[in-house]
Amino acid sequence: PKAVDVIRQGLSFAMLLGLAICVTGWLATPLLMRFMETSAATFANAVPYLRIFFIATPLFALAETIYAVFRASGDTRTPTRVGVTVVIINMVLDPFLIFGIGPFPELGVKGASVASLIAIAIGLVLIVRELRHGKTGYDVTRPFWARPRLSSIWRIARIGLPIATQQLIFVFVYWFLIRFVHRFGEDAGAAMGIGNRMESFSYLVCYGISLAASTMVGQNLGAGQPKRAARCAWTATGAGVGVTLFISVLFLSTPGLIASVFTSDPEVHRIAVDYLVILGLSQFTMAVEIILEGAFSGAGDTLPPMLVSVPGSLARVPLAYLLAFTLDWGINGVWWTLTITTTIKALALAVWFARGKWQQKLV
């Protein structure tokens, strides 16, 4: 069947792409750390951590591709169950490998990436087993792979390339922002780490809802129900906004309490409080951005998110420099840059999605 061939082509493409990222990332890690102007101590810890992380990218690429196969077939439970298992394994292994508890070696910071590598590998084994057992309704047994065909790869890339482009631009821009942050000292970098960890709650919730929105939009369009697809997308967006508004309230009302959980250093605490307050203003707009990107993806219309995300992300570099250094807002200029650009991107995506042209998109 054609669907089985597409799955095999997708798996082959994912493996090749993962290997390319693995090799490139391994070689480029020291250069990246120097570009971000990290301290000697941070450099010594970050290089082995990131290199182990890059080793995991081929496995991660395969697992994510198979997760997408399940979601496209209407089964969101299996990838969610396996994904939760991966997170739990990672959380359990982290302290054992970082601190050397029991028979495990003490690996320090790189123990966290080793734990992630092991968890991702286990997750890949579990999801491959589910795929081979025909849980998607497609018989993907032998051969599991297929020789890549340019026509098939292009069809996959045509849909995925805009998403990949906006993610790459996002990452590159973030490297510049981290470089700006480090100019304000190690305390600013530590505070950013605290803020990122807290924001990860919002991101994970939004990402999960985004995957559900993508699946529902795709299924309803496939069933010839564009209006129901739109309702599903807006309902999912509303749910994400509701959850992130609650998180925003926490950030705005108890930033000091939240920051004190992670640090006792007064300067790190002060900067982290500012981060939480300023980014607390844009948690719900982040939800709109992420979930509507998923809805566009489910419709196969990945160009609009790219056209919004790429210039919005690129604008962060000059805007952060303007606010932080030219206008002398200090580190808060970087935080305000994130909130302003996230809000603008969310508004642009909402207007574009409301126009409804994605409902006629042919994948």
ABEGO torsion letter per residue (X at the ends): XAAAAAAAAAAAAAAAAAAAAAAAAAAAAAAAAAAAGBBAAAAAAAAAAAAAAAAAAAAAAAAAAAAAAAAAAGBAAAAAAAAAAAAAAAAAAAAAAAAGBEABBBAEAAAAAAAAAAAAAAAAAAAAAAAAAGAAGBBBBOBABBBBBAAAAAAAAAAAAAAAAAAAAAAAAAAAAAAAAAAAEAAAAAAAAAAAAAAAAAAAAAAAAAAAAAAAAAAAAAAGBAAAAAAAAAAAAAAAAAAAAAAAAAAAAAAAAAAAAABABAAAAAAAAAAAAAAAAAAAAAAAAAAAAAAAAAAGBAAAAAAAAAAAAAAAAAAAAAAAAAAGAEAAAAAAAAAAAAAAAAAAAAAAAAAGAAAABBX
